[in-house]
Amino acid sequence: MLRPGDSGTVLALDVSDNLYRRLAALGVRVGKTVRVLRRGRFSGALHVRIGTTDLMMRAGEARAIRVRPLA
């Protein structure tokens, strides 16, 4: 999992069809670069940026998104 300040490329979305469509509508797609801006306390929500879109994501949903860290 990426830490705040880290970026990575989305490799796969291992989520339900409904969540897949919702994330795709927000710009979370395979091949896109995602950056973690901050993380909530106690394994809470993540604040991520994809392109020019910022979103908050539950930790469980974020764990279902496979990413390759950027060097």
Secondary structure, DSSP 8 states (H G I E B T S, - for coil): ---TT-EEEEEEE-S-HHHHHHHHHTT--TT-EEEEEEE-TTT--EEEEETTEEEEE-HHHHHTEEEEE--
